[in-house]
């Protein structure tokens, strides 16, 4: 059983490898078109880029305070106040409590925080360039790509959606940890429990997404979000069956379904960002090519070996 698991995990794991390949390497940070450097290098933890809080906050024009007794760091300026407590996954933005994917932490006598959470709540746009292992930050000042002003209703939706997306991401990350990173240590019963827990959590998140009050601006992008969440539920049985039933054919089919989920997730992300900017959503060329290649291929095995297909997945 363990030998089979090792072989099968190697097959399925390939789709997850890209997020961990550079785990020991410090990512570059580009701000408004220029590479910026801190005296203490950022690092990757649990798939999140962690940066020195004073470095990133002051770069964006905000002040940083530190309460030693409470072990709490504060960011303030313009119309935003953020407070984060060390080793806590909770933060406050203008008095409202939000959930973090990764807690603030102290390393080499510096306070590190998850870059995306802080930058986006300081109204900066953040992108990840996987090819160059680089975080790209634009502060939206006078840029055509800036996020347009939101109404109270729209702002409420964005915050609720972001929180639910974080819940979905955590559920998938926990499942990945059980079925891949720790799979060799777990019994079939443990894996089944992990699967059932993820299934419950994702269903609960999807139910909440379905009843959100969606402003007109986000109605189209919300449909992409629902499709991605529904796809997450749809692929779970394939993961369970491919591993627990020792079925290599099922594992290959699951990889294809997982690719579809990644594509739908990318579409949800891109369409949401377009809606934030008040722009029409335009499908990435890579996604169009992916769908075209998939339609042309009837064999899962052949498609998995197709070089064009592999390049598309790598880019996405």
Secondary structure, DSSP 8 states (H G I E B T S, - for coil): -HHHHHHHHHHHHTTTGGGTTTTTS--EEEETTEEE--SS--EEETTEEEEEHHHHHHHTT-EEEEETTTTEEEEEETTEEEEEEBT-SEEEETTEEEE-SS-BEEETTEEEEEHHHHHHHTT-EEEEETTTTEEEEE--TT-TT------HHHHHHHHHHHHHHHHHHHHHHHHHIIIIISGGGS-HHHHHHHHHHHHHHHHHHHHHHHTS---GGGHHHHHHHHHHHHHHHHHHHHHHHHHHTT-HHHHHHHHHHHHHHHHHHHHHHHHHHHHHTT------HHHHHHHHHHHH---HHHHHH-HHHHHHHHH-
